[in-house]
Amino acid sequence: MNATLAGWLQIIALVGALALTFRPLGDYMAHVLTSPRHWRAERVVYLVGGVRADAEQTWPGYLRSVLAFSVVSVLFLYGFLRLQNYLLLSLGTKPVTPDLSFNTAASFVTNTNWQAYSGESALGHLVQMAGLTVQNFVSAAVGITVVATLIRGFTRKKTDRVGNFWQDLTRVVLRVLLPISLVMAVVLVAAGSIENFHGFESITTIAGQHQSVPGGPVASQEVIKELGTNGGGFYNANSAHPFENPNPFTNWLEIYLLLVIGFALPRTFGKMVGDNRQGYAIVAVMALIWAASVAIVTANELHSVSSSAGHAADGMMEGKEQRFGIWASALFAVSTTLTSCGAVNSFHDSYTPGGGGLTIFNMMLGEIAPGGTGSGLYGILILAVVAVFIAGLMVGRTPEYLGKKLRGREMKYASLYILTTPAIVLAGTGVAMALPGERAAMLNHGPHGFSEVLYAFTSAANNNGSAFAGLSANTVWYNTALGLAMLLGRFLPMVFVLALAGSLAQQQPVPITAGTLPTHRPQFVGLLSAVILIVVGLTYLPALALGPLAEGLH
């Protein structure tokens, strides 16, 4: 089978699998978030935690719970990393330095999973399992809990209650993430991923040389890494490592896992607001952006005019695995940068200016196609609010979305949400480029070196976690600056989302009239797509012009 046919078949199979799970998974998550019944295991969790699961919270109370849980998680993981040499299964690893511990703790708690260390040599098995993997579950669940409050804001009327964070968090972990992860971990092991407690074992290679090969509980971490759009790899090579991602089937499965919840959540949204057509409109926008990005990146990598040795293999093969090739690598790169995943099966630093530039642009869009678990949906719903507001201005009437008026207060929250991440990205990149010592961390000069720094802050602030892999980021300054970018990029937008949810929930719904904008038709899909590209994408145009666009023109 030639590469082109194989590439098309894997894309068709992926789209088909996502379409098949869209409705059942979306409906199931809606049921999880609205069911009045508690599982017995959940009651045990509430009892141990002293939680009144049926006592709903106001949006400030919900926010305090999110922040308190996250602060405790950061402190716990920071202590784990600093003291790992005293723990079981440490494998002789040393304590992680303070700045790297802060960076890693902030990274995994914010669902970013940026890694400035080599996992197989820097961390022991217990830290990988009880520290990082646990955060992979709960950080993903936090994103879903926040979007649940925004959906409730649209569905509730004249109330200041938006749900209970502890109930939402427990249900998402126990009813959604854990069952899927358990099944898929078994599938990964059966397909060739490893799952053991081995340390470094000496083997003899086919060339007669001796090599130390690290084992570990890899498959269980790999599944939630993708399913929860986390991205942190057990090994430094991430999903390019054969123990994490051994063959084309596991590669396809991992792409499916990192997209499946994000693409199913619009169905959850439509189900919860009582109009499935609203979910179809949102998922249509997500699918259009994803499909366009896949087409552009794949075309750039296949038809590069580079004269490098990598191009001799009928495409830009530099930095890509032979067992995956151009098509599977480009599909993975697009899917991981359009979600908040950050897992990689190839090195984006080696991509063409067009392909690498689009991976940056994907993150700059806010990772909304389909985005991270929860964060992608609340990001695109914020942009839907802006699109409805713009349409209202065009026809001269008060904009309404799902029966709720979009007044000055709501638009302030939406505007602050949209402005927060670009401010973090551009300010961080500007400061890094102004400091000679931080510019020296670039392994390339000129536009490509600038792209490395821009990519790092874009990845951190958007909670993606992937890297151009051409930046020496494990320094005190970068560990601190990127750690702060992750925390601000995660929690400041959540403040505005929860505030918007609270404001919408307090309103009395207005009836639909002949003048109400239909938000389920193709016209709205086109309007929302245009708003995403213009309002969000063009914010970064000057920075992109200095990096990948300048490199491409050169």
TORTI-773325 format. One record per residue (C-alpha): y, z negated, x; residue in one letter; residue number from 1. Coordinates in Angstrom, 1 decimal, decimal comma. Layout:
        v        w        u   rest    nr
        Y        Z        X      a   NUM
...
***
This chain:
        v        w        u   rest    nr
      0,0      0,0      0,0      m     1
      3,4      0,9      1,4      n     2
      6,2     -1,6      1,8      a     3
      8,4     -0,1     -0,9      t     4
      5,7     -0,2     -3,6      l     5
      4,7     -3,8     -2,6      a     6
      8,3     -4,8     -2,7      g     7
      8,8     -3,5     -6,2      w     8
      5,6     -5,0     -7,5      l     9
      6,5     -8,5     -6,3      q    10
      9,9     -8,3     -7,9      i    11
      8,3     -7,1    -11,2      i    12
      5,7     -9,8    -11,0      a    13
      8,4    -12,4    -10,4      l    14
     10,6    -11,3    -13,3      v    15
      7,5    -11,2    -15,5      g    16
      6,4    -14,7    -14,5      a    17
      9,9    -16,1    -15,1      l    18
     10,1    -14,4    -18,5      a    19
      6,8    -15,9    -19,5      l    20
      7,8    -19,4    -18,6      t    21
     11,4    -19,2    -19,9      f    22
     10,7    -20,2    -23,5      r    23
      7,9    -22,8    -23,1      p    24
      9,5    -24,6    -20,1      l    25
     13,0    -24,5    -21,6      g    26
     11,8    -25,8    -25,0      d    27
      9,8    -28,5    -23,2      y    28
     12,8    -29,7    -21,2      m    29
     14,9    -29,8    -24,4      a    30
     12,2    -32,0    -26,0      h    31
     12,2    -34,3    -22,9      v    32
     15,9    -34,8    -23,1      l    33
     16,0    -35,4    -26,9      t    34
     12,8    -37,2    -27,8      s    35
     13,2    -40,7    -29,3      p    36
      9,8    -41,8    -27,9      r    37
      9,2    -43,4    -24,5      h    38
      6,1    -43,1    -22,5      w    39
      4,3    -46,3    -21,5      r    40
      4,9    -45,5    -17,8      a    41
      8,6    -45,1    -18,6      e    42
      8,7    -48,5    -20,4      r    43
      7,3    -50,1    -17,2      v    44
     10,1    -48,4    -15,1      v    45
     12,7    -49,7    -17,5      y    46
     11,3    -53,2    -17,5      l    47
     11,2    -53,3    -13,7      v    48
     14,7    -51,9    -13,4      g    49
     16,1    -54,1    -16,2      g    50
     17,3    -51,0    -18,1      v    51
     18,0    -50,9    -21,8      r    52
     16,9    -47,4    -22,3      a    53
     18,2    -47,0    -25,8      d    54
     21,7    -48,3    -25,0      a    55
     23,8    -45,1    -24,5      e    56
     26,7    -45,0    -22,1      q    57
     30,2    -43,6    -22,2      t    58
     31,0    -40,9    -19,6      w    59
     32,6    -43,4    -17,1      p    60
     29,5    -45,7    -17,5      g    61
     27,2    -42,7    -16,9      y    62
     29,2    -41,7    -13,9      l    63
     29,1    -45,2    -12,5      r    64
     25,3    -45,2    -12,8      s    65
     25,1    -41,8    -11,0      v    66
     27,3    -43,0     -8,2      l    67
     25,6    -46,4     -7,9      a    68
     22,1    -44,8     -7,7      f    69
     23,3    -42,3     -5,1      s    70
     25,0    -44,9     -2,9      v    71
     21,9    -47,0     -2,9      v    72
     19,8    -43,9     -2,1      s    73
     22,1    -43,0      0,8      v    74
     21,9    -46,5      2,3      l    75
     18,1    -46,7      1,8      f    76
     17,5    -43,4      3,5      l    77
     20,0    -44,1      6,3      y    78
     18,1    -47,4      7,0      g    79
     14,8    -45,6      6,9      f    80
     15,9    -43,1      9,5      l    81
     17,5    -45,7     11,8      r    82
     14,4    -47,9     11,7      l    83
     11,6    -45,3     11,5      q    84
     10,1    -46,3     14,9      n    85
      9,1    -49,6     13,3      y    86
      7,4    -47,9     10,3      l    87
      3,8    -46,9      9,7      l    88
      2,9    -43,3     10,6      l    89
      6,0    -43,0     12,8      s    90
      4,0    -40,9     15,3      l    91
      6,0    -42,3     18,2      g    92
      9,3    -40,9     17,0      t    93
     12,5    -42,5     18,0      k    94
     15,3    -43,9     15,7      p    95
     17,6    -41,1     14,5      v    96
     21,1    -41,4     15,8      t    97
     23,8    -42,9     13,5      p    98
     25,7    -39,7     12,9      d    99
     22,5    -37,6     12,3      l   100
     21,2    -40,4     10,0      s   101
     24,4    -40,3      8,0      f   102
     24,2    -36,5      7,8      n   103
     20,6    -36,4      6,8      t   104
     20,9    -39,2      4,2      a   105
     23,9    -37,5      2,6      a   106
     22,1    -34,2      2,8      s   107
     19,0    -35,2      0,9      f   108
     20,7    -37,4     -1,7      v   109
     23,1    -34,6     -2,6      t   110
     20,2    -32,1     -3,0      n   111
     21,6    -30,2      0,0      t   112
     18,9    -30,7      2,5      n   113
     20,9    -29,4      5,5      w   114
     18,8    -30,2      8,6      q   115
     20,4    -30,6     12,0      a   116
     17,1    -31,8     13,4      y   117
     13,6    -30,5     14,0      s   118
     11,4    -32,1     11,3      g   119
      8,1    -32,0     13,1      e   120
      9,4    -33,8     16,3      s   121
     12,2    -36,0     14,9      a   122
     10,6    -37,6     11,9      l   123
      7,4    -39,5     11,1      g   124
      5,2    -39,0      8,1      h   125
      6,3    -42,0      6,2      l   126
     10,0    -41,1      6,4      v   127
      9,1    -37,5      5,4      q   128
      7,1    -38,8      2,3      m   129
      8,8    -42,0      1,2      a   130
     12,3    -41,0      2,3      g   131
     12,9    -37,3      2,1      l   132
     10,3    -36,3     -0,5      t   133
     11,4    -39,0     -2,9      v   134
     15,0    -37,8     -2,7      q   135
     13,8    -34,3     -3,4      n   136
     12,6    -35,6     -6,7      f   137
     15,4    -37,8     -7,8      v   138
     18,3    -35,7     -6,5      s   139
     17,0    -32,7     -8,4      a   140
     16,6    -34,9    -11,5      a   141
     20,2    -36,1    -11,2      v   142
     21,5    -32,6    -11,6      g   143
     19,5    -32,1    -14,8      i   144
     20,8    -35,4    -16,2      t   145
     24,4    -34,4    -15,6      v   146
     24,0    -31,1    -17,4      v   147
     22,3    -32,9    -20,2      a   148
     25,5    -34,9    -20,8      t   149
     27,6    -31,7    -20,9      l   150
     25,3    -30,2    -23,5      i   151
     25,5    -33,4    -25,5      r   152
     29,3    -33,1    -25,3      g   153
     29,0    -29,8    -27,2      f   154
     26,5    -31,2    -29,8      t   155
     28,0    -34,6    -30,6      r   156
     31,0    -35,4    -32,7      k   157
     33,6    -38,2    -32,7      k   158
     31,7    -40,4    -30,3      t   159
     32,3    -41,7    -26,8      d   160
     28,5    -41,8    -26,0      r   161
     26,9    -39,1    -23,8      v   162
     23,4    -40,6    -23,1      g   163
     21,7    -43,0    -20,8      n   164
     21,4    -42,0    -17,1      f   165
     18,4    -44,2    -16,4      w   166
     16,5    -42,8    -19,3      q   167
     17,3    -39,2    -18,4      d   168
     16,5    -39,7    -14,8      l   169
     13,1    -41,4    -15,5      t   170
     12,1    -38,8    -18,0      r   171
     13,0    -35,8    -15,9      v   172
     11,0    -37,1    -12,9      v   173
      7,9    -38,3    -14,8      l   174
      7,7    -35,6    -17,5      r   175
      9,0    -32,5    -15,7      v   176
      9,1    -32,6    -11,9      l   177
      6,0    -34,7    -11,1      l   178
      3,4    -32,8    -13,3      p   179
      4,5    -29,4    -12,1      i   180
      4,6    -30,5     -8,5      s   181
      1,1    -32,0     -8,7      l   182
     -0,4    -28,8    -10,0      v   183
      1,4    -26,5     -7,7      m   184
      0,7    -28,6     -4,6      a   185
     -3,0    -28,1     -5,3      v   186
     -2,4    -24,3     -5,6      v   187
     -0,5    -24,3     -2,3      l   188
     -3,3    -26,1     -0,5      v   189
     -5,8    -23,8     -1,9      a   190
     -3,7    -20,8     -0,7      a   191
     -3,5    -22,1      2,9      g   192
     -0,8    -24,7      3,2      s   193
     -1,8    -27,9      4,9      i   194
     -1,9    -31,5      3,6      e   195
     -3,1    -34,2      5,9      n   196
     -1,9    -37,2      7,9      f   197
     -2,6    -35,8     11,3      h   198
     -0,2    -36,2     14,2      g   199
      0,0    -33,8     17,1      f   200
     -3,4    -32,2     17,9      e   201
     -4,1    -30,2     21,0      s   202
     -5,7    -26,8     20,5      i   203
     -6,6    -23,9     22,7      t   204
     -4,9    -20,6     21,9      t   205
     -6,5    -17,2     22,0      i   206
     -4,7    -16,7     25,3      a   207
     -6,5    -19,8     26,7      g   208
     -3,4    -22,0     26,8      q   209
     -3,2    -25,5     25,4      h   210
     -0,7    -26,3     22,6      q   211
      0,1    -29,3     20,5      s   212
      0,2    -28,5     16,8      v   213
      1,7    -31,0     14,3      p   214
      0,1    -31,7     11,0      g   215
      1,3    -33,7      8,0      g   216
      1,6    -33,9      4,2      p   217
      3,3    -30,5      4,0      v   218
      2,2    -28,9      0,7      a   219
      3,3    -31,9     -1,4      s   220
      6,8    -31,7      0,1      q   221
      6,9    -27,9      0,0      e   222
      6,4    -27,8     -3,7      v   223
      9,3    -30,1     -4,7      i   224
     11,4    -28,6     -2,0      k   225
     11,4    -25,4     -3,9      e   226
     11,0    -26,7     -7,5      l   227
     13,9    -29,1     -7,2      g   228
     16,0    -26,5     -5,3      t   229
     16,2    -28,9     -2,3      n   230
     15,3    -26,7      0,7      g   231
     14,5    -29,2      3,5      g   232
     11,5    -28,1      5,5      g   233
      8,8    -30,2      7,0      f   234
      9,0    -28,0     10,1      y   235
     12,1    -26,7     11,9      n   236
     11,2    -23,1     11,0      a   237
     11,2    -24,1      7,3      n   238
      9,4    -21,6      5,0      s   239
      8,9    -19,2      7,9      a   240
      6,4    -21,6      9,3      h   241
      2,7    -20,6      8,5      p   242
      1,8    -24,2      7,6      f   243
      4,5    -24,3      4,9      e   244
      4,3    -20,7      3,8      n   245
      1,1    -19,0      5,1      p   246
      0,9    -15,7      3,3      n   247
      2,7    -13,2      0,9      p   248
      1,2    -15,0     -2,2      f   249
      2,6    -18,4     -1,2      t   250
      5,9    -16,7     -0,4      n   251
      6,0    -15,2     -3,9      w   252
      5,0    -18,5     -5,5      l   253
      7,7    -20,4     -3,6      e   254
     10,4    -18,0     -4,8      i   255
      9,1    -18,4     -8,3      y   256
      9,2    -22,2     -8,0      l   257
     12,8    -22,3     -6,8      l   258
     14,0    -20,1     -9,7      l   259
     11,8    -21,3    -12,6      v   260
     13,8    -24,4    -13,7      i   261
     17,2    -22,8    -13,2      g   262
     16,3    -19,8    -15,3      f   263
     14,6    -21,9    -18,0      a   264
     17,5    -24,4    -18,5      l   265
     19,7    -21,9    -20,5      p   266
     16,9    -21,9    -23,0      r   267
     17,1    -25,7    -23,0      t   268
     20,9    -25,3    -23,6      f   269
     20,4    -23,0    -26,5      g   270
     17,8    -25,2    -28,1      k   271
     19,9    -28,3    -27,8      m   272
     23,0    -26,7    -29,2      v   273
     21,0    -25,2    -32,1      g   274
     21,7    -21,6    -31,2      d   275
     19,2    -19,9    -28,9      n   276
     21,5    -16,8    -28,6      r   277
     23,9    -18,9    -26,5      q   278
     21,1    -19,5    -24,0      g   279
     20,2    -15,8    -23,9      y   280
     23,8    -14,9    -23,1      a   281
     24,0    -17,4    -20,2      i   282
     20,6    -16,3    -18,8      v   283
     21,7    -12,7    -19,1      a   284
     24,7    -13,3    -16,8      v   285
     22,5    -15,2    -14,3      m   286
     20,0    -12,4    -14,3      a   287
     22,6     -9,7    -13,8      l   288
     24,1    -11,5    -10,8      i   289
     20,7    -12,2     -9,3      w   290
     19,5     -8,6     -9,7      a   291
     22,6     -7,1     -8,2      a   292
     22,4     -9,4     -5,2      s   293
     18,7     -8,6     -4,6      v   294
     19,5     -4,9     -4,7      a   295
     22,5     -5,1     -2,3      i   296
     20,8     -7,4      0,3      v   297
     17,6     -5,4      0,2      t   298
     19,4     -2,1      0,6      a   299
     21,5     -3,5      3,5      n   300
     18,4     -4,7      5,4      e   301
     16,4     -1,6      4,8      l   302
     19,2      0,9      5,6      h   303
     21,0     -0,8      8,4      s   304
     22,7      1,4     11,0      v   305
     22,1     -1,2     13,7      s   306
     20,8      0,1     17,1      s   307
     19,0     -3,2     17,8      s   308
     15,3     -3,3     18,6      a   309
     14,7     -4,9     15,2      g   310
     15,8     -1,8     13,4      h   311
     13,0      0,3     14,9      a   312
     10,6     -1,2     12,4      a   313
     12,1      0,8      9,5      d   314
     14,7     -1,8      8,7      g   315
     16,4     -4,9     10,2      m   316
     13,3     -6,9     11,1      m   317
     15,1     -9,1     13,7      e   318
     14,7    -12,7     12,5      g   319
     12,1    -11,9      9,8      k   320
      8,4    -12,6      9,6      e   321
      6,0     -9,7      9,9      q   322
      3,8    -11,1      7,2      r   323
      6,7    -10,9      4,7      f   324
      8,7     -7,9      5,8      g   325
     12,1     -6,8      4,6      i   326
     11,6     -6,9      0,8      w   327
     10,1    -10,4      0,6      a   328
     12,6    -11,8      3,1      s   329
     15,6    -10,3      1,2      a   330
     14,2    -11,6     -2,1      l   331
     13,8    -15,1     -0,7      f   332
     17,3    -15,0      1,0      a   333
     19,0    -14,0     -2,3      v   334
     17,1    -16,5     -4,4      s   335
     17,7    -19,4     -2,1      t   336
     21,4    -18,8     -1,7      t   337
     22,0    -18,2     -5,5      l   338
     20,3    -21,6     -6,1      t   339
     21,1    -24,8     -4,3      s   340
     17,8    -24,6     -2,4      c   341
     18,5    -23,7      1,2      g   342
     14,9    -23,0      2,1      a   343
     14,5    -19,9      4,3      v   344
     11,7    -17,7      5,3      n   345
     13,9    -15,7      7,7      s   346
     17,0    -16,3      9,7      f   347
     20,2    -15,2      7,9      h   348
     22,1    -15,2     11,2      d   349
     20,1    -12,0     12,1      s   350
     20,9    -10,2      8,8      y   351
     23,3     -7,3      8,7      t   352
     27,0     -8,0      8,0      p   353
     26,5     -6,8      4,4      g   354
     23,2     -8,7      3,8      g   355
     24,4    -11,9      5,6      g   356
     27,8    -11,7      4,0      g   357
     26,3    -11,5      0,6      l   358
     24,2    -14,7      1,2      t   359
     27,5    -16,4      1,9      i   360
     29,1    -14,9     -1,2      f   361
     26,2    -16,0     -3,3      n   362
     26,9    -19,6     -2,4      m   363
     30,6    -19,1     -2,9      m   364
     30,0    -18,1     -6,5      l   365
     29,0    -21,7     -7,0      g   366
     25,2    -21,0     -7,0      e   367
     25,0    -20,3    -10,7      i   368
     22,5    -17,5    -10,8      a   369
     20,5    -19,5    -11,7      p   370
     21,8    -22,2     -9,5      g   371
     20,3    -25,6     -8,6      g   372
     18,3    -27,7    -11,0      t   373
     21,0    -28,7    -13,5      g   374
     24,0    -27,9    -11,3      s   375
     23,6    -24,2    -11,8      g   376
     23,8    -24,5    -15,6      l   377
     26,7    -26,9    -15,7      y   378
     28,5    -24,7    -13,2      g   379
     28,2    -21,6    -15,3      i   380
     29,1    -23,5    -18,5      l   381
     32,3    -24,6    -16,8      i   382
     33,0    -20,9    -16,1      l   383
     32,1    -20,0    -19,7      a   384
     34,7    -22,5    -20,8      v   385
     37,3    -20,7    -18,6      v   386
     36,2    -17,3    -19,9      a   387
     36,6    -18,5    -23,5      v   388
     40,1    -19,9    -22,7      f   389
     41,1    -16,6    -21,1      i   390
     39,9    -14,7    -24,2      a   391
     41,9    -17,1    -26,4      g   392
     45,1    -16,4    -24,4      l   393
     44,5    -12,7    -24,8      m   394
     44,4    -12,9    -28,6      v   395
     46,9    -15,7    -29,0      g   396
     44,7    -18,4    -30,6      r   397
     43,4    -21,8    -29,6      t   398
     40,1    -21,1    -27,8      p   399
     36,9    -22,6    -29,1      e   400
     33,5    -22,8    -27,6      y   401
     30,5    -23,9    -29,6      l   402
     32,8    -25,4    -32,2      g   403
     34,8    -27,5    -29,8      k   404
     38,5    -26,7    -29,1      k   405
     39,4    -26,2    -25,4      l   406
     42,7    -28,0    -25,1      r   407
     44,8    -28,9    -22,1      g   408
     42,6    -31,8    -21,2      r   409
     39,4    -29,8    -21,1      e   410
     41,0    -27,0    -19,1      m   411
     42,3    -29,4    -16,5      k   412
     38,8    -30,7    -16,0      y   413
     37,4    -27,2    -15,7      a   414
     40,2    -26,1    -13,3      s   415
     39,7    -29,1    -11,1      l   416
     35,9    -28,4    -11,0      y   417
     36,5    -24,8     -9,9      i   418
     39,1    -25,7     -7,3      l   419
     37,2    -28,6     -5,7      t   420
     34,5    -26,7     -3,8      t   421
     36,7    -23,9     -2,3      p   422
     39,2    -26,6     -1,1      a   423
     36,4    -28,4      0,8      i   424
     34,9    -25,2      2,2      v   425
     38,2    -23,7      3,4      l   426
     39,7    -26,9      4,7      a   427
     36,5    -27,8      6,7      g   428
     36,2    -24,3      8,1      t   429
     39,9    -24,3      9,1      g   430
     39,7    -27,6     10,9      v   431
     36,6    -26,6     12,7      a   432
     38,2    -23,4     13,9      m   433
     41,3    -25,3     15,0      a   434
     39,3    -27,6     17,3      l   435
     38,3    -26,0     20,7      p   436
     35,3    -28,3     21,0      g   437
     33,9    -27,3     17,6      e   438
     34,6    -23,6     18,2      r   439
     32,4    -24,0     21,4      a   440
     29,5    -24,8     19,1      a   441
     29,4    -21,2     17,9      m   442
     26,6    -19,2     19,7      l   443
     28,5    -16,0     18,9      n   444
     32,1    -15,1     19,2      h   445
     34,4    -13,0     17,0      g   446
     33,8    -12,4     13,3      p   447
     30,1    -13,3     13,5      h   448
     30,9    -16,7     15,1      g   449
     33,5    -17,4     12,4      f   450
     30,8    -16,5      9,8      s   451
     28,5    -19,1     11,3      e   452
     31,1    -21,8     10,7      v   453
     32,1    -20,5      7,3      l   454
     28,5    -20,4      6,3      y   455
     27,9    -24,0      7,4      a   456
     30,8    -25,4      5,3      f   457
     30,0    -23,2      2,3      t   458
     26,4    -24,3      2,5      s   459
     27,3    -28,0      2,7      a   460
     30,0    -28,1      0,1      a   461
     27,9    -26,1     -2,4      n   462
     24,9    -28,3     -1,6      n   463
     22,7    -25,4     -0,5      n   464
     21,5    -26,5      2,9      g   465
     20,6    -23,2      4,6      s   466
     22,3    -22,2      7,8      a   467
     23,1    -19,1      9,8      f   468
     21,1    -20,8     12,6      a   469
     23,7    -19,6     15,1      g   470
     25,7    -22,8     15,2      l   471
     25,0    -25,9     17,3      s   472
     25,7    -28,3     14,4      a   473
     24,0    -31,4     15,7      n   474
     27,2    -33,0     17,1      t   475
     29,0    -36,1     16,0      v   476
     31,8    -34,1     14,5      w   477
     29,7    -31,6     12,7      y   478
     27,3    -34,2     11,4      n   479
     30,2    -36,3     10,0      t   480
     32,3    -33,4      8,7      a   481
     29,4    -31,6      7,0      l   482
     28,0    -34,9      5,6      g   483
     31,4    -35,6      4,0      l   484
     31,5    -32,1      2,7      a   485
     28,1    -32,6      1,1      m   486
     29,1    -35,8     -0,6      l   487
     32,4    -34,5     -1,9      l   488
     31,0    -31,2     -2,9      g   489
     28,3    -32,9     -5,0      r   490
     30,0    -35,8     -6,7      f   491
     33,6    -34,7     -7,2      l   492
     32,5    -31,8     -9,4      p   493
     30,2    -34,2    -11,3      m   494
     33,2    -36,4    -12,1      v   495
     34,9    -33,5    -13,9      f   496
     31,7    -32,3    -15,6      v   497
     31,1    -35,8    -17,1      l   498
     34,8    -36,2    -18,0      a   499
     34,6    -32,8    -19,8      l   500
     31,4    -33,9    -21,6      a   501
     33,1    -37,1    -22,8      g   502
     36,2    -35,3    -24,0      s   503
     34,1    -32,7    -26,0      l   504
     31,9    -35,4    -27,5      a   505
     35,0    -37,2    -29,0      q   506
     36,1    -34,1    -30,9      q   507
     35,3    -33,2    -34,5      q   508
     33,7    -29,7    -34,5      p   509
     35,8    -26,9    -36,0      v   510
     34,2    -24,4    -38,4      p   511
     33,4    -20,9    -37,3      i   512
     35,9    -18,3    -38,7      t   513
     36,4    -14,6    -38,5      a   514
     38,7    -15,2    -35,5      g   515
     36,2    -17,2    -33,5      t   516
     35,1    -15,5    -30,3      l   517
     31,3    -14,6    -30,4      p   518
     29,9    -16,1    -27,3      t   519
     26,4    -14,6    -27,7      h   520
     27,1    -10,9    -27,6      r   521
     27,1     -8,4    -24,7      p   522
     30,9     -8,4    -24,6      q   523
     30,9    -12,1    -23,7      f   524
     28,3    -11,5    -21,1      v   525
     30,6     -8,9    -19,5      g   526
     33,6    -11,2    -19,8      l   527
     31,9    -14,1    -18,2      l   528
     30,5    -12,0    -15,4      s   529
     34,0    -10,7    -14,7      a   530
     35,5    -14,2    -14,7      v   531
     32,8    -15,4    -12,2      i   532
     33,6    -12,5     -9,8      l   533
     37,4    -12,7    -10,1      i   534
     38,2    -16,3    -10,6      v   535
     35,6    -17,7     -8,2      v   536
     34,6    -14,9     -5,9      g   537
     38,1    -13,7     -4,9      l   538
     39,1    -17,2     -4,0      t   539
     37,2    -16,7     -0,8      y   540
     38,2    -13,1      0,0      l   541
     40,6    -13,8      2,9      p   542
     37,9    -15,9      4,6      a   543
     35,2    -13,2      4,0      l   544
     37,6    -10,6      5,4      a   545
     37,8    -12,6      8,7      l   546
     34,0    -12,9      8,9      g   547
     31,3    -10,6      7,5      p   548
     33,8     -7,9      6,3      l   549
     35,4     -7,7      9,7      a   550
     32,1     -7,6     11,4      e   551
     30,8     -4,8      9,1      g   552
     33,9     -2,7      9,7      l   553
     33,6     -3,2     13,4      h   554
***
